[in-house]
Amino acid sequence: MIDPALRERIRVAHAQNDYTALLALIPYATLIGIQCRREDEGVLYCLPAKRGNIGNPLLPALHGGVIAGFMELAAALHLMLFTDTGQVPKIIDFSIDYLRAGLYRDTYARCQLWRQGRRVTNVAITAWQASAGEPIATARAHFKIDEHTAP
């Protein structure tokens, strides 16, 4: 069963379109600066350009681990927002395909819930910078969920 305090935070976040309190539950999200907002197409996750996230200062380009962490956290937050997980979901497996360099600029991601079973949920994540049609990375994540919260 979902924690009533978390359920209320999610309700307020949806009502105000302000997910800051939920992001504060995940320290790494605060460290790298993740933001999100609801739009007509769903929730848009954003990793604003931040010097601390640069891995290659010559280009400059974002660190690949930061891109992967951003995408994994976007998927976890997506599950918190749109399922009754009751907690920050636990990652089982994460697979990423880097398609182009993540340059020093804002990076965006969208998530799609592929399947939610009794114990495992599968999420697809796409990240881009200049255009959603030109992703910098795609990923697949599998999360362990509490079997009492599955539909």
ABEGO torsion letter per residue (X at the ends): XBBAAAAAAAAAAAAAGBAAAAAAABAAAAAAGBBBBBBAAEBBBBBBBBAAABABAAOBBBBAAAAAAAAAAAAAAAAAAABBAGBBBBBABBBBBBABBBBBBBBBBBBBBABBBAABBBBBBBBBAABAABBABBBBBBBBBBAAABX
